[in-house]
Amino acid sequence: MVARREFGRAANLRRREPVKMWANPFDGAGNDAYSSRYAPYEQSPDDELSMGLPALRARSADLVRNDPIAYGILDVICRNVVGTGPRFRSTHPNPEISDKLDAFFSEWRKVAGWDGVSAWKQVCDGIIHAANVSGDVLVLWPDVGDGTGPRIDVVDARRIDTPSTHPEAATCRLGVGYDKYGRVLGYYVRKDADVSGGADRDKFYWFPARKNGRVNAFLFKRPGIGRPRQSRGIPLLAPAIHDLKDCRDYRRTEVRRAAQAAKVVTIIKTPDPKAIADAFENATISDDSDQSLDQLLGRAYGNTPDGTIMSLGLGEDAIVVQPPPVNSGFGGYIESINRAIAPCTGYPAEEVFRLWKDINFSNAKAIQLLSKAATRDWREDFSPILEATARLMIQYAWATGALGRIPFSAELYAHKWSFDEREWIDLAKEVKANAEAVQTSQRSIVEICASVGRNVYEVVDENLAVEKYEAEQRAKLGIPKMDPKATAQPDPEETKEKPEDPSEDDDV
């Protein structure tokens, strides 16, 4: 009984306790009056893309066509990533075979595109540009059958779609076909390039991802953060579309405002307004007359272009209307928007928008390192296209006899790709710093060569080849080899103690 009474008391105490309102442990997940208006609906990656991707592509393409800032972003990325175009170099142990492969690729790269006129660089630029605008692009390696080798075809992302007649939606999402394990089998491409209509709108090609043991079609996605099982890529400028649009509208408004402010508006003030009314009362005007007020009053002011001095009537005054001042914060706003947009590109704002004001050697070096990292990511994602191209070209060169009658071996696939590397900001400082880093074991020669896109072993081979050629030519001409240590004279200025130069960090 006592236990029952105690239990009842405890229950009553619990009932009398006030109800506690537990707040969400994450501020970003709060449901207060302000946060409740921010309630995005979460879906699967492909469901989200199916709803938003067409609008993102259309708006991104419009910005690139009509906005210089958006176009400049893509231009910077293409210049950094592609440059003059990736260069193929065979590393076959037989120099004769490697030279033939290099010559074969050098000839092929002149007309590498499916259209028969686009060079290798133009094809690579087109892939990067299309991937940025649309989020991804389909790359194919068809053989035109003219004996010149395979060509590279680039398919617009809008043509990749799921046919309405596909039996199982689970095995094909947004034009990408999958097997039961989730591996990519191939891609559906509309036959009609005009995706908005046409007789062949509902007719599709099927391009398998692999064919005859090699890559046949590859969906190149723009590098960036995506979600697992996301079938398609997102345009580069998707997070910044509204900022770019607002910035473009603001620029145009300010330009029109400044143009209006540059015009001189003059108002003629007369001391006798009754004279104007009398002029109208006494005037005889036919219905088809084109007489103006100025003609009725017997004077003509006309338009007043800049620099024109007007003649006024007796007693009249000219009042010049002062336009409102131009917005002094225009430049600062544009720069702040540019810096907000820059993270979408992966590159620093100084690199993307050429903001080189107040840049010295130290922060220019930091900007260069960040730009190299972004470029390296792009090139790493681009490597499957390069490897597929190299493998196919090597097979074709061997099959057509361009390498001579040799047995096929895995050594034929040995090759390297290289890109244009950015020049050093200050060559003398970089060389000195690298030499000191090697001496103090902070860096290796291998690492330094790799930082400029070179292979240390290739550099050594090239230097030895030059030394060998020099020795042969000297022996042929009877010129003795010079000892650089015996002939080098120290510069007296270099031996002097120099105070530390405080201007080493000056603007560059």
C-alpha positions as CSV (number, residue, x, y, z in Angstrom):
1,M,0.0,0.0,0.0
2,V,2.8,2.3,0.9
3,A,4.6,1.5,-2.3
4,R,1.5,2.2,-4.2
5,R,1.0,5.6,-2.5
6,E,4.6,6.6,-3.1
7,F,4.2,5.6,-6.8
8,G,1.1,7.8,-7.0
9,R,2.9,10.8,-5.6
10,A,5.8,10.4,-8.0
11,A,3.3,10.2,-10.9
12,N,1.6,13.4,-9.7
13,L,4.9,15.2,-9.4
14,R,5.8,14.2,-13.0
15,R,2.5,15.5,-14.2
16,R,3.0,18.8,-12.5
17,E,6.5,19.3,-14.2
18,P,6.4,21.8,-17.1
19,V,6.8,20.4,-20.6
20,K,10.3,21.2,-21.9
21,M,10.7,22.4,-25.5
22,W,13.8,20.8,-26.8
23,A,15.6,22.9,-29.4
24,N,17.2,21.3,-32.5
25,P,20.9,20.6,-31.8
26,F,21.7,22.0,-35.2
27,D,21.1,25.7,-35.7
28,G,20.8,25.2,-39.4
29,A,18.0,22.8,-38.9
30,G,15.9,25.1,-36.7
31,N,12.3,25.7,-37.3
32,D,11.8,29.2,-36.0
33,A,9.9,31.9,-37.8
34,Y,13.0,32.8,-39.9
35,S,14.2,29.2,-40.7
36,S,10.8,27.8,-41.5
37,R,10.8,29.8,-44.8
38,Y,13.9,27.9,-45.8
39,A,12.6,24.4,-46.4
40,P,14.1,22.8,-49.4
41,Y,12.7,19.4,-50.4
42,E,15.2,16.6,-50.5
43,Q,15.1,14.1,-53.3
44,S,17.5,11.6,-54.9
45,P,20.3,13.1,-57.0
46,D,18.8,12.1,-60.4
47,D,15.3,13.2,-59.4
48,E,16.6,16.7,-58.5
49,L,18.6,16.8,-61.8
50,S,15.6,15.8,-63.9
51,M,13.7,18.8,-62.6
52,G,16.4,21.4,-62.6
53,L,19.0,20.5,-65.1
54,P,17.2,21.8,-68.3
55,A,16.8,25.3,-66.8
56,L,20.3,25.3,-65.4
57,R,21.7,24.5,-68.9
58,A,19.6,27.1,-70.6
59,R,20.5,29.9,-68.2
60,S,24.2,28.9,-68.1
61,A,24.4,29.0,-71.9
62,D,22.7,32.4,-72.0
63,L,25.1,33.8,-69.5
64,V,28.1,32.5,-71.4
65,R,26.7,33.9,-74.7
66,N,25.8,37.4,-73.3
67,D,27.8,38.1,-70.2
68,P,31.5,38.9,-70.5
69,I,32.2,37.8,-66.9
70,A,30.7,34.3,-67.5
71,Y,32.5,34.0,-70.8
72,G,35.8,35.1,-69.2
73,I,35.5,32.4,-66.5
74,L,35.3,29.6,-69.1
75,D,38.1,31.2,-71.2
76,V,40.5,31.2,-68.2
77,I,39.7,27.5,-67.5
78,C,40.3,26.5,-71.1
79,R,43.6,28.4,-71.3
80,N,44.9,26.9,-68.1
81,V,43.7,23.3,-68.7
82,V,44.2,22.8,-72.5
83,G,46.7,25.5,-73.5
84,T,48.1,24.6,-76.9
85,G,46.8,21.0,-76.4
86,P,47.9,17.9,-74.6
87,R,51.1,16.5,-76.2
88,F,51.6,12.7,-76.7
89,R,55.0,11.2,-76.3
90,S,55.8,7.5,-76.8
91,T,58.2,5.9,-74.2
92,H,58.8,2.7,-76.1
93,P,62.3,1.4,-75.5
94,N,63.0,1.3,-79.2
95,P,63.7,4.9,-80.3
96,E,62.8,4.2,-83.9
97,I,59.3,2.9,-82.9
98,S,58.7,5.7,-80.5
99,D,59.7,8.3,-83.1
100,K,57.2,6.8,-85.6
101,L,54.4,6.9,-83.0
102,D,55.2,10.5,-82.1
103,A,55.2,11.4,-85.8
104,F,51.9,9.5,-86.3
105,F,50.2,11.5,-83.5
106,S,51.7,14.8,-84.7
107,E,50.1,14.3,-88.1
108,W,46.8,13.1,-86.6
109,R,46.4,16.0,-84.2
110,K,46.1,18.4,-87.1
111,V,42.6,17.1,-88.0
112,A,41.4,15.2,-85.0
113,G,37.7,16.2,-85.0
114,W,34.8,14.4,-86.5
115,D,34.0,17.3,-88.8
116,G,37.3,16.9,-90.6
117,V,38.6,20.4,-89.9
118,S,39.0,20.7,-86.1
119,A,42.4,20.3,-84.7
120,W,43.3,18.4,-81.5
121,K,43.4,21.6,-79.4
122,Q,40.0,22.8,-80.7
123,V,38.5,19.4,-79.8
124,C,39.8,19.6,-76.2
125,D,38.6,23.2,-75.9
126,G,35.2,22.1,-77.0
127,I,35.0,19.3,-74.5
128,I,36.0,21.6,-71.6
129,H,33.7,24.4,-72.7
130,A,30.7,22.1,-73.2
131,A,31.3,20.4,-69.8
132,N,31.3,23.7,-68.1
133,V,28.2,25.0,-69.7
134,S,26.1,21.8,-69.6
135,G,27.7,19.9,-66.7
136,D,28.9,17.0,-68.9
137,V,29.5,16.0,-72.5
138,L,29.7,12.7,-74.3
139,V,32.9,11.8,-76.1
140,L,33.0,9.2,-78.9
141,W,35.8,7.7,-81.0
142,P,34.3,6.8,-84.3
143,D,36.3,5.7,-87.4
144,V,35.4,7.7,-90.5
145,G,37.0,5.0,-92.7
146,D,39.2,7.4,-94.7
147,G,42.5,5.7,-93.6
148,T,43.5,8.7,-91.4
149,G,42.6,7.1,-88.1
150,P,39.8,7.5,-85.6
151,R,38.2,10.9,-84.9
152,I,36.8,12.4,-81.8
153,D,33.1,13.3,-81.8
154,V,31.6,15.4,-79.1
155,V,27.8,15.0,-78.3
156,D,25.8,17.8,-76.7
157,A,24.6,16.9,-73.3
158,R,20.9,17.8,-74.1
159,R,20.8,14.9,-76.6
160,I,21.5,12.3,-73.9
161,D,18.1,11.3,-72.6
162,T,16.1,8.2,-71.7
163,P,13.7,6.9,-74.4
164,S,10.1,6.9,-73.4
165,T,9.9,3.2,-74.6
166,H,12.7,2.0,-72.2
167,P,11.2,-0.9,-70.3
168,E,12.8,-0.4,-66.9
169,A,13.4,3.1,-65.6
170,A,15.7,1.7,-62.9
171,T,18.3,0.6,-65.4
172,C,18.4,3.9,-67.3
173,R,18.5,7.3,-65.6
174,L,18.8,10.5,-67.5
175,G,20.1,8.7,-70.6
176,V,22.7,6.6,-68.8
177,G,22.1,2.8,-69.0
178,Y,23.2,0.6,-66.0
179,D,23.4,-3.1,-65.3
180,K,21.8,-4.7,-62.2
181,Y,25.0,-3.9,-60.2
182,G,24.9,-0.2,-61.0
183,R,27.8,-0.2,-63.6
184,V,27.5,2.0,-66.7
185,L,26.6,0.0,-69.8
186,G,26.2,2.9,-72.3
187,Y,24.3,6.0,-73.3
188,Y,21.1,6.9,-75.2
189,V,21.5,9.8,-77.7
190,R,18.7,11.4,-79.7
191,K,19.2,11.1,-83.4
192,D,17.9,14.6,-84.0
193,A,20.3,17.3,-82.9
194,D,17.3,19.6,-82.4
195,V,16.1,18.3,-79.1
196,S,13.1,20.7,-79.1
197,G,11.4,18.9,-81.9
198,G,11.8,17.2,-85.3
199,A,10.8,14.0,-86.9
200,D,13.5,11.9,-85.1
201,R,12.9,13.3,-81.6
202,D,11.8,10.0,-80.3
203,K,14.5,8.0,-82.1
204,F,17.8,7.1,-80.3
205,Y,21.2,5.8,-80.9
206,W,22.7,3.4,-78.3
207,F,26.5,3.9,-77.6
208,P,28.0,1.2,-75.4
209,A,30.5,2.4,-72.9
210,R,33.0,-0.3,-74.0
211,K,33.4,-2.1,-77.3
212,N,35.9,-4.7,-78.3
213,G,37.7,-4.4,-75.0
214,R,38.3,-0.6,-75.2
215,V,36.5,2.6,-74.2
216,N,33.9,3.4,-76.9
217,A,32.0,6.3,-75.2
218,F,32.8,8.4,-72.2
219,L,30.6,10.8,-70.3
220,F,33.0,13.6,-69.2
221,K,31.7,15.4,-66.2
222,R,32.8,18.7,-64.9
223,P,35.1,18.2,-61.9
224,G,33.3,19.1,-58.7
225,I,31.5,17.8,-55.7
226,G,28.7,15.5,-56.5
227,R,26.4,13.0,-54.8
228,P,26.7,9.2,-54.9
229,R,24.9,7.6,-57.8
230,Q,24.6,11.0,-59.6
231,S,24.2,10.1,-63.3
232,R,24.9,13.5,-64.8
233,G,27.0,16.6,-64.2
234,I,25.9,20.1,-63.1
235,P,26.9,23.3,-65.0
236,L,29.9,25.1,-63.5
237,L,28.0,28.3,-63.0
238,A,24.9,26.8,-61.4
239,P,25.4,28.1,-57.9
240,A,26.2,31.6,-59.3
241,I,23.5,32.0,-61.9
242,H,21.5,34.5,-59.9
243,D,24.5,36.5,-58.8
244,L,25.8,36.7,-62.4
245,K,22.3,37.7,-63.7
246,D,21.9,40.4,-61.0
247,C,25.5,41.6,-61.6
248,R,24.8,41.9,-65.4
249,D,21.5,43.8,-64.9
250,Y,23.2,46.1,-62.4
251,R,26.1,46.9,-64.7
252,R,23.7,47.7,-67.6
253,T,21.6,49.9,-65.3
254,E,24.6,51.8,-64.1
255,V,25.9,52.3,-67.6
256,R,22.6,53.7,-68.8
257,R,22.5,55.9,-65.7
258,A,25.9,57.3,-66.4
259,A,25.0,57.9,-70.1
260,Q,22.0,59.9,-69.0
261,A,24.0,61.8,-66.5
262,A,26.5,62.8,-69.2
263,K,23.7,64.6,-71.2
264,V,23.0,68.3,-70.5
265,V,19.4,69.1,-69.9
266,T,18.5,72.8,-70.2
267,I,15.2,74.5,-69.2
268,I,14.2,77.9,-70.7
269,K,12.6,80.2,-68.2
270,T,10.6,83.1,-69.6
271,P,9.3,86.1,-67.5
272,D,6.1,86.4,-69.5
273,P,4.2,83.1,-69.6
274,K,1.1,85.1,-70.9
275,A,3.0,85.6,-74.2
276,I,2.9,81.9,-74.9
277,A,-0.9,81.7,-74.3
278,D,-1.5,84.7,-76.6
279,A,0.7,83.2,-79.3
280,F,-1.6,80.1,-79.3
281,E,-4.8,82.2,-79.4
282,N,-3.7,84.3,-82.3
283,A,-2.1,81.5,-84.3
284,T,-3.9,80.0,-87.3
285,I,-3.0,76.3,-87.6
286,S,-4.5,73.9,-90.1
287,D,-5.3,70.3,-89.1
288,D,-2.5,68.9,-91.1
289,S,0.1,71.5,-89.9
290,D,3.4,70.2,-88.5
291,Q,4.1,73.5,-86.7
292,S,5.7,73.2,-83.3
293,L,5.5,75.4,-80.3
294,D,9.0,76.8,-81.1
295,Q,7.8,77.8,-84.6
296,L,4.7,79.5,-83.3
297,L,6.8,81.5,-80.9
298,G,9.1,82.6,-83.6
299,R,12.2,81.1,-82.1
300,A,13.9,77.7,-82.4
301,Y,15.9,76.2,-79.6
302,G,16.2,72.7,-81.2
303,N,18.3,70.0,-79.7
304,T,21.2,71.1,-77.5
305,P,24.1,68.7,-78.1
306,D,27.1,68.9,-75.9
307,G,29.1,72.1,-76.4
308,T,26.4,74.1,-78.1
309,I,25.7,77.7,-77.0
310,M,22.1,78.7,-77.4
311,S,20.7,82.1,-78.1
312,L,18.0,83.1,-75.7
313,G,15.2,85.5,-76.1
314,L,15.0,88.8,-74.3
315,G,14.5,88.3,-70.6
316,E,14.8,84.5,-70.8
317,D,17.1,82.5,-68.5
318,A,18.6,79.1,-69.0
319,I,18.5,76.6,-66.1
320,V,20.8,73.6,-66.4
321,V,19.5,70.6,-64.7
322,Q,22.2,68.9,-62.6
323,P,22.1,65.0,-63.0
324,P,22.4,62.8,-59.9
325,P,26.0,61.7,-59.2
326,V,27.2,58.4,-60.5
327,N,27.2,55.6,-57.8
328,S,30.7,55.6,-56.3
329,G,30.3,52.1,-54.9
330,F,29.8,50.5,-58.3
331,G,33.4,49.1,-58.6
332,G,33.4,47.8,-55.1
333,Y,30.1,45.9,-55.6
334,I,31.3,44.3,-58.8
335,E,34.5,43.1,-57.2
336,S,32.7,41.7,-54.2
337,I,30.4,39.8,-56.5
338,N,33.3,38.5,-58.5
339,R,35.0,37.2,-55.4
340,A,31.8,35.5,-54.3
341,I,31.5,33.8,-57.7
342,A,35.2,32.6,-57.9
343,P,34.8,29.6,-55.6
344,C,32.5,28.0,-58.1
345,T,35.4,27.8,-60.6
346,G,37.9,26.3,-58.2
347,Y,40.4,29.1,-59.1
348,P,41.3,32.2,-57.1
349,A,39.4,35.3,-57.9
350,E,42.6,37.1,-58.9
351,E,43.2,34.4,-61.5
352,V,39.6,34.2,-62.9
353,F,38.9,38.0,-63.0
354,R,42.4,39.3,-63.5
355,L,42.4,41.2,-60.1
356,W,46.1,41.9,-60.1
357,K,45.9,45.2,-58.1
358,D,48.3,45.3,-55.1
359,I,49.8,41.9,-55.9
360,N,53.4,41.2,-54.8
361,F,55.7,38.2,-55.3
362,S,54.5,36.3,-52.1
363,N,50.7,36.4,-52.7
364,A,51.3,36.0,-56.5
365,K,53.1,32.7,-55.7
366,A,50.2,31.6,-53.4
367,I,47.7,32.4,-56.2
368,Q,49.8,30.4,-58.7
369,L,49.9,27.4,-56.4
370,L,46.1,27.4,-56.0
371,S,45.6,27.8,-59.7
372,K,47.9,24.9,-60.4
373,A,45.9,22.7,-58.0
374,A,42.7,23.6,-59.8
375,T,44.3,22.9,-63.2
376,R,45.7,19.6,-61.9
377,D,42.2,18.5,-60.9
378,W,40.8,19.3,-64.3
379,R,43.6,17.4,-66.1
380,E,43.3,14.4,-63.8
381,D,39.6,14.1,-64.7
382,F,40.5,14.6,-68.3
383,S,43.0,11.7,-68.3
384,P,40.5,9.0,-69.3
385,I,39.9,10.8,-72.6
386,L,43.6,11.0,-73.2
387,E,44.3,7.4,-72.3
388,A,41.4,6.1,-74.5
389,T,42.7,8.3,-77.4
390,A,46.3,7.1,-77.0
391,R,45.3,3.4,-76.8
392,L,43.1,3.7,-79.9
393,M,45.7,5.6,-81.9
394,I,48.5,3.1,-81.0
395,Q,46.4,0.2,-82.1
396,Y,45.5,2.0,-85.3
397,A,49.1,2.9,-86.1
398,W,50.2,-0.7,-85.6
399,A,47.3,-2.2,-87.6
400,T,47.9,0.1,-90.6
401,G,51.6,-0.6,-90.8
402,A,52.7,2.9,-89.8
403,L,55.2,1.3,-87.4
404,G,56.5,-1.2,-89.8
405,R,56.1,-5.0,-89.7
406,I,56.6,-5.5,-86.0
407,P,54.8,-7.9,-83.6
408,F,52.3,-6.3,-81.3
409,S,53.4,-6.0,-77.6
410,A,52.3,-4.3,-74.5
411,E,55.4,-2.0,-74.8
412,L,53.6,-0.2,-77.6
413,Y,51.2,1.3,-75.0
414,A,54.1,3.0,-73.1
415,H,53.6,6.7,-73.4
416,K,53.3,10.0,-71.5
417,W,51.1,13.0,-71.9
418,S,52.3,16.5,-71.2
419,F,50.7,20.0,-71.0
420,D,51.8,23.5,-71.1
421,E,53.1,24.6,-67.8
422,R,52.9,28.1,-66.4
423,E,56.1,30.1,-66.4
424,W,57.7,31.0,-63.1
425,I,56.9,34.4,-61.7
426,D,60.5,35.2,-61.0
427,L,62.9,32.6,-62.6
428,A,66.0,33.7,-60.7
429,K,64.2,33.5,-57.3
430,E,62.6,30.1,-58.2
431,V,65.9,28.5,-59.3
432,K,67.7,29.8,-56.2
433,A,65.0,28.5,-53.9
434,N,64.9,25.1,-55.6
435,A,68.6,24.7,-55.4
436,E,68.6,25.5,-51.7
437,A,65.7,23.2,-51.1
438,V,67.6,20.3,-52.8
439,Q,70.8,21.0,-50.8
440,T,68.9,21.0,-47.5
441,S,66.9,17.9,-48.4
442,Q,63.6,19.7,-48.3
443,R,62.8,18.8,-51.9
444,S,64.1,16.3,-54.5
445,I,65.0,16.9,-58.1
446,V,62.2,14.5,-59.0
447,E,59.7,16.7,-57.2
448,I,61.0,19.9,-58.7
449,C,60.9,18.5,-62.3
450,A,57.3,17.2,-61.7
451,S,56.2,20.7,-60.5
452,V,56.9,22.0,-64.0
453,G,55.4,19.0,-65.9
454,R,58.7,17.2,-66.6
455,N,60.1,13.8,-65.8
456,V,63.5,13.9,-64.2
457,Y,64.7,10.8,-66.1
458,E,63.6,12.4,-69.4
459,V,65.5,15.6,-68.5
460,V,68.7,13.6,-67.7
461,D,68.3,11.6,-71.0
462,E,67.9,14.8,-73.0
463,N,70.9,16.5,-71.3
464,L,73.1,13.4,-72.0
465,A,72.0,13.3,-75.6
466,V,72.9,17.0,-76.0
467,E,76.3,16.4,-74.3
468,K,76.9,13.4,-76.6
469,Y,76.0,15.5,-79.7
470,E,78.2,18.3,-78.6
471,A,81.2,16.0,-78.0
472,E,80.7,14.5,-81.5
473,Q,80.6,17.9,-83.2
474,R,83.6,19.2,-81.3
475,A,85.6,16.1,-82.3
476,K,84.5,16.4,-85.9
477,L,85.5,20.1,-86.0
478,G,88.6,19.7,-83.9
479,I,87.4,22.1,-81.1
480,P,88.6,21.1,-77.6
481,K,86.0,20.9,-74.9
482,M,86.0,23.9,-72.6
483,D,86.2,23.4,-68.8
484,P,83.6,25.7,-67.3
485,K,85.3,25.7,-63.9
486,A,88.6,26.9,-65.4
487,T,87.1,29.6,-67.5
488,A,84.4,30.9,-65.2
489,Q,85.4,34.2,-63.5
490,P,83.6,35.3,-60.4
491,D,81.7,38.5,-60.6
492,P,83.3,41.0,-58.2
493,E,79.9,42.4,-57.5
494,E,78.6,39.0,-56.4
495,T,81.4,38.5,-53.9
496,K,80.6,41.7,-52.1
497,E,78.4,41.7,-49.0
498,K,75.0,43.0,-50.0
499,P,72.4,44.3,-47.5
500,E,69.1,42.6,-47.5
501,D,67.0,44.0,-50.3
502,P,63.7,45.3,-48.7
503,S,62.1,45.5,-52.2
504,E,62.0,41.8,-52.8
505,D,58.3,41.8,-52.0
506,D,57.5,44.7,-54.1
507,D,54.5,44.6,-56.4
508,V,55.0,42.5,-59.6
